[in-house]
């Protein structure tokens, strides 16, 4: 997600130094998360994870385990939200359920009315959702 923020900050008409500054600033404004599944049973920190559990990662660390990808995504979004941010972008993976994703979008828009909430077709494998909060 930070890479995408950098791409959006890039300006081909700016100098290398100006782009470096803009892209470095963009990185600091992004909180990222993801939702995937466990390939095997394991224990990480205090979390007991079973094969096929749905894992939510916030800033690269597993912080939530659940059974429904869209619910895990909602939890991860709630962990990434802070008052300095105003935009939630979610990239839907190839295995994410369309109806559940639509339901999740409605719930997030209701829960965070001051945020611009968007879901995009990412079609990425392995990850149900990739999340960016800026």
N, C-alpha and C positions, 0 to 999 in steps of 0.2 A: 504494500500500500504506500509505503514511503517512496518507492520508485515511481509510482504513478503520480504522486504529488510533485515529485521533482520534474517529471516530464511536463506537467501542467505549468510549472513555474518557468520552464525554459523559454527564452525569447531569442529567436535567431538573429534579431537585430541588436541584441545587447552584447557587450564584451564578455569575454570568458570570466573575468573577475565579477562582473555584475551578475552573470548567470550563476556562478558559484555561490555568491551571497544569497541570491533569491532561492536557489535550490536548497541550500543549507537551512535557510529559514523555513522553507516548506516542510522539510523533514521534521522539524521540532513541533510543528503544529498538527501532526498526524498521530493518532492512536490507532493501532491495528489489532485485529483479532481474526480468528478463523474457527471453523467447525469441521471436524473430520471424525473418523471412527478409529477404534483401537484394533490393531491387527492381531494382538495377543493379550493374554492376561499379564498384568504387571502392577507394581506399586510404585508410585512416584510421589515423593514427599509423603503427605498423609492420605493421598487418594488411592483407594483400591480400584483398579480398572480391570474390567473383564473384556474379553474379546468381543468385538462388535458394539461395545458401549460407544456413545457419542461423546466426543471430547471437545470442550470449548477452550480455546487458547486466547489469552489476552496478553498482548505484547510478548508473544512467543512462549509463554508459560501456561501449562495446563492449569486452569482455575475452576473448571466446572465439568461435571460428568452428568449426563442424562441419557434419555432414551429416544427423544424426538429432536431431530436436527433444528427445526424452527424454534423450538422452545429454548434449546441451548444457545442458539443465536441471539434470542431476545435477552438472555441472561448476560451474555458477553457484551452486547451493546450497553446494557445497564452498567457494567463494570468500566466501560471506556468513556462514558459520558462525564463531562465536567462543564462548568459554567463558561469556560473560554471557547467552547466549541459550538458550532451551529449547523453542522451538516453530517448526515449519516449516509454512507454509500455501502451497499451490500451487493456483492457479485455472486450470483446464484450458480452453483456448480451443476454439472450434467446429471447428477443423481438426486438433486433437490426436488421435492414435490411442488408442482406449480400451485395447486390449491392451498397448501399449507403456507407457501411463501406469500401468496396474496393475503392470507389471513394474518400472517406475521406483519406484513407491511401496514395493514390497517391498524393493528394493535400498537405498533411503534409510532405511527402518525398520531394516534390518540394519546398515547403516553407522553410523547415529546412534541407538543404542538408548536413549540418555538424552533424546532429543527426542520431543516429541509431533508426529507427522508426519500431515498431513491434505491430501487432494486434494478440491477442490470443483469443481463444474460452473460455470465462469464464462461459458462460451459466447461469450467475446469474440472479435471478428474480428481478423485480422492477427497476433495474438500467440498462439503455441501455449501458452505458459504465462506467468503472472504469479506472482511468488514473493515471499513475505514471511517473513523470519526474525526472530523476536522472542525 
